[in-house]
Amino acid sequence: MTKRALITGVTGQDGSYLAELLLSKGYEVHGLIRRASTFNTHRIDHIFQDPHTPDRRLFLYYGDLVSSEQITGLIAQVKPDEIYHLAAQSQVKVSFDMPEYTGAVTGLSTARILEAVRHSGVTTRVYHAASSEMFGSSPPPQHEETPFHPCNPYAVAKLYGYWLTSIYRQGYHLFACNGILFNHESPRRGETFITRKISRGISHIRAGKQDKFYVGNVNAKRDWGYAPEYVEVMWQILQQDRPDDYVIGTGEVHTVQEFIEEAFGYAQLDWRRHVAVDPRYFRPLETPELIADAGKARRALGWSPRIKFKELVQIMVDADLEAMGLPSPGAGKRILREKFGDWHQWQGAVQEALSGLQREVP
Ligand SMILES: NC(=O)c1ccc[n+]([C@@H]2O[C@H](COP(=O)([O-])OP(=O)(O)OC[C@H]3O[C@@H](n4cnc5c(N)ncnc54)[C@H](OP(=O)(O)O)[C@@H]3O)[C@@H](O)[C@H]2O)c1
């Protein structure tokens, strides 16, 4: 029988990849999108199906997670086999500027979803997108038993959702799981996130549109993986016999400065001429060092990342150069061809970047 999935945040980086993955597995995919006065569906335009298409498998609904009215009705109507709760105000820096809003969306939305599931009587499995930011200042490597010491409002909001998911699993016996994912990036990463800011900045510099861009704390140490691999593990987590929580990451750590140097070196540019630090991007409190110990996922799910740091950098730089209509060194494109033969294709990978370019053309 065809499985039905509901994805919140389907227009985001992860939601768009996950929708593709699930469609490729034969799922019927229902996605919640928030209404905006401009188009916000560019990451899923390539899989969009007109409502009049017979036998379509992608359904989109307007809704906002600050209110439970839509989500409750939707769960009762769709009766999904699986819910992937990915929607969030996901920017750490923004969470300092808008802590209350971040709590309302990133934190409370999980309560709205879990309550809706509980009251609907629908038997569904729930994935909650928790975050490595919850570990905060706890020394690395971090695993499922590491204590949480969050350093920003975003992480606090995620922690609320994390504990609620755990409580509903134990208290109400819901099949509810936390994926504690470390940073994962792609050509579809939001343009204000540091990795994408770097790869996109390089393409703008190469195209002569920009000469310099500004970054915040270049000493932050992060564990960066490749987003399509991380949505695969979200699906795996919900296919297990028992609900559980998993840390997901590569176990490899690099500073933001190293990302800059690797990306500029790959594009044969001198970063010193084009990148400067602007304290405006500093956070009131920094999360110093995040490195995943994903041993449990490796043992229980057989998951381990195929794309590591250097390859990720090459994929992102190639994609942004191509999106700008420029030649790319091509190593990133080659890596994807070799490692992802099936659902995940280069053209799809760069979709967000390409559609962004199309909109720039008058
Ligand atoms: N990427 C990472 O490194 C990472 C690591 C750990 C955890 N996570 C978490 O994993 C999830 C997916 O990450 P991502 O990188 O795909 O994030 P993203 O690209 O920022 O996507 C966030 C999604 O949430 C939607 N959204 C935001 N506020 C909403 C609201 N009030 N109502 C309905 N939808 C709303 C956004 O809609 P619009 O398109 O309209 O903005 C977008 O579809 C997030 O919860 C994030 O916090 C991400």
The ligand as an SDF file (V2000), in Angstrom:
LIG
                    3D

 48 52  0  0  0  0  0  0  0  0999 V2000
   20.6580   22.2150    8.2350 N   0  0  0  0  0  0  0  0  0  0  0  0
   21.2610   21.9430    9.3760 C   0  0  0  0  0  0  0  0  0  0  0  0
   22.4860   21.9810    9.4810 O   0  0  0  0  0  0  0  0  0  0  0  0
   20.4340   21.5310   10.5700 C   0  0  0  0  0  0  0  0  0  0  0  0
   21.0860   20.9070   11.6510 C   0  0  0  0  0  0  0  0  0  0  0  0
   20.3260   20.4820   12.7270 C   0  0  0  0  0  0  0  0  0  0  0  0
   18.9640   20.6950   12.7400 C   0  0  0  0  0  0  0  0  0  0  0  0
   18.3700   21.3300   11.6890 N   0  0  0  0  0  0  0  0  0  0  0  0
   16.9330   21.5090   11.7320 C   0  0  0  0  0  0  0  0  0  0  0  0
   16.3950   20.6910   10.7070 O   0  0  0  0  0  0  0  0  0  0  0  0
   15.2500   21.3250   10.1320 C   0  0  0  0  0  0  0  0  0  0  0  0
   15.4610   21.4880    8.6420 C   0  0  0  0  0  0  0  0  0  0  0  0
   16.6220   22.3040    8.4240 O   0  0  0  0  0  0  0  0  0  0  0  0
   16.8100   23.1130    7.0890 P   0  0  0  0  0  0  0  0  0  0  0  0
   18.2790   23.3640    6.9630 O   0  0  0  0  0  0  0  0  0  0  0  0
   16.0740   22.4700    5.9810 O   0  0  0  0  0  0  0  0  0  0  0  0
   16.0970   24.5100    7.4710 O   0  0  0  0  0  0  0  0  0  0  0  0
   15.5520   25.6470    6.4970 P   0  0  0  0  0  0  0  0  0  0  0  0
   16.1490   25.4930    5.1360 O   0  0  0  0  0  0  0  0  0  0  0  0
   15.7200   26.9310    7.2170 O   0  0  0  0  0  0  0  0  0  0  0  0
   14.0030   25.3230    6.3590 O   0  0  0  0  0  0  0  0  0  0  0  0
   13.0780   25.6580    7.3660 C   0  0  0  0  0  0  0  0  0  0  0  0
   11.6860   25.3760    6.8650 C   0  0  0  0  0  0  0  0  0  0  0  0
   10.7430   25.7380    7.8770 O   0  0  0  0  0  0  0  0  0  0  0  0
    9.7380   26.5480    7.2920 C   0  0  0  0  0  0  0  0  0  0  0  0
    9.1540   27.4310    8.2940 N   0  0  0  0  0  0  0  0  0  0  0  0
    9.7860   28.3660    9.0460 C   0  0  0  0  0  0  0  0  0  0  0  0
    8.9050   28.9630    9.8640 N   0  0  0  0  0  0  0  0  0  0  0  0
    7.6930   28.3930    9.6310 C   0  0  0  0  0  0  0  0  0  0  0  0
    6.4010   28.6000   10.1440 C   0  0  0  0  0  0  0  0  0  0  0  0
    6.1460   29.5220   11.0880 N   0  0  0  0  0  0  0  0  0  0  0  0
    5.3600   27.8430    9.6680 N   0  0  0  0  0  0  0  0  0  0  0  0
    5.5800   26.9210    8.7060 C   0  0  0  0  0  0  0  0  0  0  0  0
    6.7990   26.6810    8.1700 N   0  0  0  0  0  0  0  0  0  0  0  0
    7.8550   27.4220    8.6270 C   0  0  0  0  0  0  0  0  0  0  0  0
   10.4740   27.3150    6.2000 C   0  0  0  0  0  0  0  0  0  0  0  0
    9.5640   27.8810    5.3050 O   0  0  0  0  0  0  0  0  0  0  0  0
   10.0350   29.0350    4.2360 P   0  0  0  0  0  0  0  0  0  0  0  0
   10.6460   28.2770    3.0800 O   0  0  0  0  0  0  0  0  0  0  0  0
    8.7840   29.7220    3.9150 O   0  0  0  0  0  0  0  0  0  0  0  0
   11.0510   29.8860    4.9540 O   0  0  0  0  0  0  0  0  0  0  0  0
   11.3090   26.1880    5.6020 C   0  0  0  0  0  0  0  0  0  0  0  0
   10.5050   25.3840    4.7750 O   0  0  0  0  0  0  0  0  0  0  0  0
   15.0660   22.6210   10.9010 C   0  0  0  0  0  0  0  0  0  0  0  0
   14.1870   22.3800   11.9500 O   0  0  0  0  0  0  0  0  0  0  0  0
   16.4540   22.9130   11.4400 C   0  0  0  0  0  0  0  0  0  0  0  0
   16.3910   23.7100   12.5920 O   0  0  0  0  0  0  0  0  0  0  0  0
   19.0810   21.7310   10.6090 C   0  0  0  0  0  0  0  0  0  0  0  0
  1  2  1  0
  2  3  2  0
  2  4  1  0
  4  5  1  0
  4 48  2  0
  5  6  2  0
  6  7  1  0
  7  8  2  0
  8  9  1  0
  8 48  1  0
  9 10  1  0
  9 46  1  0
 10 11  1  0
 11 12  1  0
 11 44  1  0
 12 13  1  0
 13 14  1  0
 14 15  2  0
 14 16  1  0
 14 17  1  0
 17 18  1  0
 18 19  2  0
 18 20  1  0
 18 21  1  0
 21 22  1  0
 22 23  1  0
 23 24  1  0
 23 42  1  0
 24 25  1  0
 25 26  1  0
 25 36  1  0
 26 27  1  0
 26 35  1  0
 27 28  2  0
 28 29  1  0
 29 30  1  0
 29 35  2  0
 30 31  1  0
 30 32  2  0
 32 33  1  0
 33 34  2  0
 34 35  1  0
 36 37  1  0
 36 42  1  0
 37 38  1  0
 38 39  2  0
 38 40  1  0
 38 41  1  0
 42 43  1  0
 44 45  1  0
 44 46  1  0
 46 47  1  0
M  CHG  2   8   1  16  -1
M  END
$$$$
